[in-house]
Amino acid sequence: MAGTGVFAELVDGDGVFKYYSSGEWKKSSSGKSVPIINPTTRQPHFKVQACTQEEVNKLMEEAKTTQKSWAKTPLWKRAELLHKAAALLKEHKVPIAECLVKEIAKPAKDAATEAVRSGDLVSYCAEEGVRILGEGKFLVSDSFPGNERTKYCLTAKIPLGVILAIPPFNYPVNLAVSKIAPALIAGNSIVLKPPTQGAVAALHMVHCFHLAGFPKGLISCVTGRGSEIGDFLTMHPMVNCISFTGGDTGIAIAMKAGMIPLQMELGGKDACIILDDADLDLAAANIVKGGFSYSGQRCTAVKVVLVMESVANALVEKVKAKVAKLTVGLPEDDSDITPVVTESSANFIEGLVVDAKQKGATFCQEYRREGNLIWPLLLDNVRPDMRIAWEEPFGPVLPVIRITSVEEGIHHCNASNFGLQGCVFTRDISKAILISDAMETGTVQINSAPARGPDHFPFQGLKDSGIGSQGITNSINMMTKIKTTVINLPTPSYTMG
Ligand SMILES: NC(=O)c1ccc[n+]([C@@H]2O[C@H](COP(=O)([O-])OP(=O)(O)OC[C@H]3O[C@@H](n4cnc5c(N)ncnc54)[C@H](O)[C@@H]3O)[C@@H](O)[C@H]2O)c1
């Protein structure tokens, strides 16, 4: 159970979860806490410390100092500790999953999968790190015009320093370790600021790193409201890199951050283009899985279907039939559709539904909501003047726009301010490639719904969907900088065989 057994030291006498600094679990001197509301009951379920700016300063100082000695720790030893943490994450998947169920209403099975997938990510990262960080480059001067071979240049990838990691609520464990593991294997220290909903799951995950035996101060986890300590963290002079996943907040952070590398994974409006030769059963199955898994609260959820008019009726019927089979209810019962994360999120989704209704969209099901629980809804005949055509609902509501040409579909996709992923369904691979090339998104999936994983694939958003490319290899590289040492010879020397 959460906060018991090996996790008992995470909780203070008042039942508030502590924050992690100097290798210890601590109470904040603020004496204040932040409640975490269970999306299902809409009642406070957990509480976390509301940390102060002084506490942030202290852990930043430690992160800076400890990173120097961590950078001198052999790569294989760093990998060894990461493998230990990975095993602990998997061993403790039950309490971690329980937190995800209570904090973010993630269906029970998916919650356990997140913990296991996170362990796998950490292990893969350790292995990838020892390979790619163990290699550098050797350059010689005579390849550039006018030079003899008098200079040998050695390049190495070195750590950036202190990495600030800010994950979102929907994958508070997986999207935290996708930042923590690359940072650590590359020799950086890490300051984690988890989302409020999902903070307790993240604290349990951090405890697995604690139990693995990482040096004190190398990893810290500070809790409190993003709106209160967020700016203080992101503008902190000791932060050398920010790795952020979330919504538009990321754009504001990018405007305020100093001259430091930024990794931004932001929102999306992933389009699914269906051509008239598509396998409609395959497309319908992917639309339902892509659009409604975790109640649509995924950055790579299918967020708009653009279907050729000639097959639209058939496709909509198939999707409707599958939507009717989705179970709606409690995350504890592993329902397909569970309450969305907050009441304000549910209100926002409802606003998009009301707008679509007023502007004449066809409702394939009756709109139904109880508290934060919204029944899955397919909206047909959506037009570009409706908000749902462009905005990210982050809920179980999916718009269908009927198109009369492929160009119309590509145009809609590219007119979006987002450019995360997209997908196309057709039996003609040549057409699929041409459409993929034309779509202005970081990734295009052919004949499958958008997806982030497997976690070693490159993953990136264009336009307002982000900066930089993630995926294990790219994240390790992103969290390093290049250092060169040049050996100058007194006379040219050409290596002989
Ligand atoms: N591209 C991706 O890889 C990806 C993955 C998952 C989610 N997302 C996006 O995330 C969004 C949903 O997640 P969310 O609601 O948690 O996003 P959010 O932007 O509201 O919050 C993200 C994180 O930022 C923190 N935060 C809030 N204000 C802050 C501030 N001023 N300074 C620093 N941190 C602050 C939050 O506490 C949270 O930890 C969606 O838009 C979704 O598309 C993107």
The ligand as an SDF file (V2000), in Angstrom:
LIG
                    3D

 44 48  0  0  0  0  0  0  0  0999 V2000
    4.5580   16.0740  -25.9600 N   0  0  0  0  0  0  0  0  0  0  0  0
    4.5770   15.2000  -24.9710 C   0  0  0  0  0  0  0  0  0  0  0  0
    5.4400   14.3460  -24.8790 O   0  0  0  0  0  0  0  0  0  0  0  0
    3.5270   15.2340  -23.9090 C   0  0  0  0  0  0  0  0  0  0  0  0
    3.3640   14.1290  -23.0860 C   0  0  0  0  0  0  0  0  0  0  0  0
    2.3760   14.1620  -22.1010 C   0  0  0  0  0  0  0  0  0  0  0  0
    1.5880   15.2880  -21.9600 C   0  0  0  0  0  0  0  0  0  0  0  0
    1.7650   16.3320  -22.7770 N   0  0  0  0  0  0  0  0  0  0  0  0
    0.8960   17.5040  -22.6760 C   0  0  0  0  0  0  0  0  0  0  0  0
    0.7260   17.8450  -21.2990 O   0  0  0  0  0  0  0  0  0  0  0  0
   -0.5180   18.4890  -21.1120 C   0  0  0  0  0  0  0  0  0  0  0  0
   -1.2410   17.8660  -19.9400 C   0  0  0  0  0  0  0  0  0  0  0  0
   -0.4130   17.8290  -18.8160 O   0  0  0  0  0  0  0  0  0  0  0  0
   -0.5530   18.8870  -17.6160 P   0  0  0  0  0  0  0  0  0  0  0  0
   -1.9770   19.3040  -17.4930 O   0  0  0  0  0  0  0  0  0  0  0  0
    0.1190   18.2950  -16.4370 O   0  0  0  0  0  0  0  0  0  0  0  0
    0.2910   20.0960  -18.1910 O   0  0  0  0  0  0  0  0  0  0  0  0
    0.6880   21.4770  -17.4420 P   0  0  0  0  0  0  0  0  0  0  0  0
    1.4210   22.2810  -18.4580 O   0  0  0  0  0  0  0  0  0  0  0  0
   -0.4900   22.0750  -16.8020 O   0  0  0  0  0  0  0  0  0  0  0  0
    1.6810   21.0320  -16.2630 O   0  0  0  0  0  0  0  0  0  0  0  0
    2.8870   20.3650  -16.5490 C   0  0  0  0  0  0  0  0  0  0  0  0
    3.8140   20.5060  -15.3610 C   0  0  0  0  0  0  0  0  0  0  0  0
    4.1720   21.8830  -15.1950 O   0  0  0  0  0  0  0  0  0  0  0  0
    4.0230   22.2700  -13.8270 C   0  0  0  0  0  0  0  0  0  0  0  0
    3.8270   23.7300  -13.7790 N   0  0  0  0  0  0  0  0  0  0  0  0
    2.6790   24.4360  -13.7890 C   0  0  0  0  0  0  0  0  0  0  0  0
    2.9490   25.7570  -13.7490 N   0  0  0  0  0  0  0  0  0  0  0  0
    4.2990   25.8790  -13.7310 C   0  0  0  0  0  0  0  0  0  0  0  0
    5.1930   26.9690  -13.7090 C   0  0  0  0  0  0  0  0  0  0  0  0
    4.7670   28.2190  -13.7050 N   0  0  0  0  0  0  0  0  0  0  0  0
    6.5220   26.7120  -13.7170 N   0  0  0  0  0  0  0  0  0  0  0  0
    6.9710   25.4550  -13.7320 C   0  0  0  0  0  0  0  0  0  0  0  0
    6.1790   24.3670  -13.7540 N   0  0  0  0  0  0  0  0  0  0  0  0
    4.8570   24.5880  -13.7520 C   0  0  0  0  0  0  0  0  0  0  0  0
    2.8700   21.4150  -13.3710 C   0  0  0  0  0  0  0  0  0  0  0  0
    2.8500   21.3340  -11.9650 O   0  0  0  0  0  0  0  0  0  0  0  0
    3.2120   20.0860  -14.0200 C   0  0  0  0  0  0  0  0  0  0  0  0
    4.2120   19.4180  -13.2760 O   0  0  0  0  0  0  0  0  0  0  0  0
   -1.2690   18.2890  -22.4210 C   0  0  0  0  0  0  0  0  0  0  0  0
   -1.2370   19.4950  -23.1450 O   0  0  0  0  0  0  0  0  0  0  0  0
   -0.4790   17.2080  -23.1300 C   0  0  0  0  0  0  0  0  0  0  0  0
   -0.6000   17.2070  -24.5300 O   0  0  0  0  0  0  0  0  0  0  0  0
    2.7170   16.3440  -23.7500 C   0  0  0  0  0  0  0  0  0  0  0  0
  1  2  1  0
  2  3  2  0
  2  4  1  0
  4  5  1  0
  4 44  2  0
  5  6  2  0
  6  7  1  0
  7  8  2  0
  8  9  1  0
  8 44  1  0
  9 10  1  0
  9 42  1  0
 10 11  1  0
 11 12  1  0
 11 40  1  0
 12 13  1  0
 13 14  1  0
 14 15  2  0
 14 16  1  0
 14 17  1  0
 17 18  1  0
 18 19  2  0
 18 20  1  0
 18 21  1  0
 21 22  1  0
 22 23  1  0
 23 24  1  0
 23 38  1  0
 24 25  1  0
 25 26  1  0
 25 36  1  0
 26 27  1  0
 26 35  1  0
 27 28  2  0
 28 29  1  0
 29 30  1  0
 29 35  2  0
 30 31  1  0
 30 32  2  0
 32 33  1  0
 33 34  2  0
 34 35  1  0
 36 37  1  0
 36 38  1  0
 38 39  1  0
 40 41  1  0
 40 42  1  0
 42 43  1  0
M  CHG  2   8   1  16  -1
M  END
$$$$
